[in-house]
Amino acid sequence: MSIYVFVEQAGGKCRKASLEAVTAAKKLGAGEVCAILLGTGAQKAAQTAAAYGAGNCVTAEDTVFDSFMAESYAHAIAHLLPEDAVCVLLGNTAAGQELAPRLAEALGAGALIDCTAIDFVDGKFTVTRPLYAGKVFAREAVIAPKAVITLRPNSVAAEEAPAELAVTAGSVPAMDFHTIVRDIVQKAGTAVPLTEADIIVSGGRGMKNAANFKILEELADVLHAAVGASRAAVDAGWRDHGDQVGQTGKVVSPTVYIACGISGAIQHLAGMGSSKFIVAINNDPEANIFKVADYGIVGDLFEVVPALTEEMKKLAG
Ligand SMILES: Cc1cc2nc3c(=O)[nH]c(=O)nc-3n(C[C@H](O)[C@H](O)[C@H](O)COP(=O)(O)OP(=O)(O)OC[C@H]3O[C@@H](n4cnc5c(N)ncnc54)[C@H](O)[C@@H]3O)c2cc1C
């Protein structure tokens, strides 16, 4: 029995969320862990996948896979998967979320999306999944013979577990797709992807305007963190929608989430409630965010954040 992980890669570099999925697959102890990698650099990225425990890698180094397209990727993965693959694991990234249902349909598998833990119990893949904006956690098992599961980034720490690398170069039959990618416009200045960041510094309506986010960017720079935002800040046009954390934005699970001038509405908590440590900076001691915060600073963020940045610089120096 083998468990396959779809390892997202670009230019030979694996995504952190995929390596976490490899570690989660290893920890299941349910079978051999293998990887599927697509696009230019797949063979190089396979070395990293093997370093984390997925020794058997199936690659398709075709330039057609250099741009992500759910249709072509689902077609390729379904084609490259061997018959004995009982489970396909993906990171719950934007690509993973789009691929999982398509793959499940193609394989006749059961799909469980955005899981925070995976086990193999009594011969069934069993997961933990947050529901109702993180208010409850459900335990669910796949009863279909095959399972497609996406794992929320940062739920499992990626651990090196070197395995001997054996690469099978696969080929994928051409197919007509309904969509084609004509152009990719990369947004500047998003060095750390929000969903994979270990530390996130987020700002809300309390930031007052777009320019003030500079102080969060300065703190984020020192901490190698990503900058997020509440919907109020996004709706005001201060930040891109891609930065929004919450029910209608991104779901994040960093080690540290620093909420600045964010009240802690339930829809915001839905996106960051599973962060390991929550730090809240708010001048209202009654703000809801303090109910979920591990560390709270009651104060004016325009004084607290620059002071924090200075202290962090000293520590970093
Ligand atoms: C269907 C639906 C989906 C939604 N989805 C999302 C979502 O995905 N993400 C999301 O975030 N919201 C979402 N919302 C909106 C949500 O309900 C809240 O309106 C929003 O989160 C509020 O953003 P905020 O905390 O930045 O603003 P506010 O609630 O206005 O809070 C601002 C906070 O800043 C503090 N503050 C002000 N000045 C300072 C200062 N100088 N120093 C320190 N603190 C200061 C205030 O005390 C206050 O607590 C959704 C709502 C609905 C109905």
The ligand as a Tripos MOL2 file, in Angstrom:
@<TRIPOS>MOLECULE
LIG
   53    58     1     0     0
SMALL
NO_CHARGES

@<TRIPOS>ATOM
      1 C1        -19.9110   37.0410    6.1240 C.3       1 LIG1
      2 C2        -18.7770   37.8030    6.7450 C.ar      1 LIG1
      3 C3        -17.4860   37.4140    6.4840 C.ar      1 LIG1
      4 C4        -16.4220   38.1010    7.0550 C.ar      1 LIG1
      5 N1        -15.1390   37.6930    6.8010 N.ar      1 LIG1
      6 C5        -14.1230   38.2900    7.4360 C.ar      1 LIG1
      7 C6        -12.7800   37.8620    7.2500 C.ar      1 LIG1
      8 O1        -12.4920   36.9420    6.4710 O.2       1 LIG1
      9 N2        -11.7990   38.4880    7.9450 N.ar      1 LIG1
     10 C7        -12.0530   39.5200    8.8140 C.ar      1 LIG1
     11 O2        -11.1110   40.0410    9.4060 O.2       1 LIG1
     12 N3        -13.3040   39.9620    8.9760 N.ar      1 LIG1
     13 C8        -14.3390   39.4040    8.3050 C.ar      1 LIG1
     14 N4        -15.5940   39.8880    8.4620 N.ar      1 LIG1
     15 C9        -15.7650   41.1840    9.1670 C.3       1 LIG1
     16 C10       -15.7810   41.0770   10.6720 C.3       1 LIG1
     17 O3        -17.0790   40.8200   11.1360 O.3       1 LIG1
     18 C11       -15.2830   42.3880   11.2980 C.3       1 LIG1
     19 O4        -16.0780   43.4360   10.8390 O.3       1 LIG1
     20 C12       -13.8180   42.7100   10.9780 C.3       1 LIG1
     21 O5        -13.0080   41.5980   11.2550 O.3       1 LIG1
     22 C13       -13.3810   43.8930   11.8240 C.3       1 LIG1
     23 O6        -12.0740   44.2360   11.4980 O.3       1 LIG1
     24 P1        -11.1440   44.9570   12.5540 P.3       1 LIG1
     25 O7        -10.9910   44.1150   13.7540 O.co2     1 LIG1
     26 O8         -9.9180   45.3900   11.8320 O.co2     1 LIG1
     27 O9        -11.9710   46.3030   12.8570 O.3       1 LIG1
     28 P2        -12.7220   46.7480   14.1480 P.3       1 LIG1
     29 O10       -13.6890   45.7330   14.6060 O.co2     1 LIG1
     30 O11       -13.2370   48.1150   13.8680 O.co2     1 LIG1
     31 O12       -11.5860   46.8200   15.2520 O.3       1 LIG1
     32 C14       -10.5650   47.7620   15.2490 C.3       1 LIG1
     33 C15        -9.8160   47.5940   16.5490 C.3       1 LIG1
     34 O13        -8.6890   48.4470   16.5460 O.3       1 LIG1
     35 C16        -8.5210   48.9410   17.8610 C.3       1 LIG1
     36 N5         -7.7330   50.1810   17.7780 N.ar      1 LIG1
     37 C17        -8.1030   51.3590   17.2210 C.ar      1 LIG1
     38 N6         -7.0930   52.2600   17.2990 N.ar      1 LIG1
     39 C18        -6.0640   51.6120   17.9190 C.ar      1 LIG1
     40 C19        -4.7610   52.0280   18.3010 C.ar      1 LIG1
     41 N7         -4.2760   53.2420   18.0150 N.pl3     1 LIG1
     42 N8         -3.9810   51.1300   18.9400 N.ar      1 LIG1
     43 C20        -4.4350   49.8880   19.2310 C.ar      1 LIG1
     44 N9         -5.6760   49.4480   18.8950 N.ar      1 LIG1
     45 C21        -6.4740   50.3120   18.2390 C.ar      1 LIG1
     46 C22        -9.9200   49.1330   18.4010 C.3       1 LIG1
     47 O14        -9.9380   49.1020   19.8180 O.3       1 LIG1
     48 C23       -10.6330   47.9410   17.7780 C.3       1 LIG1
     49 O15       -10.6460   46.8260   18.6570 O.3       1 LIG1
     50 C24       -16.6780   39.2120    7.8930 C.ar      1 LIG1
     51 C25       -18.0000   39.5970    8.1610 C.ar      1 LIG1
     52 C26       -19.0350   38.9050    7.5870 C.ar      1 LIG1
     53 C27       -20.4230   39.3280    7.8920 C.3       1 LIG1
@<TRIPOS>BOND
     1     1     2 1
     2     2     3 ar
     3     2    52 ar
     4     3     4 ar
     5     4     5 ar
     6     4    50 ar
     7     5     6 ar
     8     6     7 ar
     9     6    13 1
    10     7     8 2
    11     7     9 ar
    12     9    10 ar
    13    10    11 2
    14    10    12 ar
    15    12    13 ar
    16    13    14 ar
    17    14    15 1
    18    14    50 ar
    19    15    16 1
    20    16    17 1
    21    16    18 1
    22    18    19 1
    23    18    20 1
    24    20    21 1
    25    20    22 1
    26    22    23 1
    27    23    24 1
    28    24    25 2
    29    24    26 1
    30    24    27 1
    31    27    28 1
    32    28    29 2
    33    28    30 1
    34    28    31 1
    35    31    32 1
    36    32    33 1
    37    33    34 1
    38    33    48 1
    39    34    35 1
    40    35    36 1
    41    35    46 1
    42    36    37 ar
    43    36    45 ar
    44    37    38 ar
    45    38    39 ar
    46    39    40 ar
    47    39    45 ar
    48    40    41 1
    49    40    42 ar
    50    42    43 ar
    51    43    44 ar
    52    44    45 ar
    53    46    47 1
    54    46    48 1
    55    48    49 1
    56    50    51 ar
    57    51    52 ar
    58    52    53 1
@<TRIPOS>SUBSTRUCTURE
     1 LIG1         1 GROUP 0 **** ****
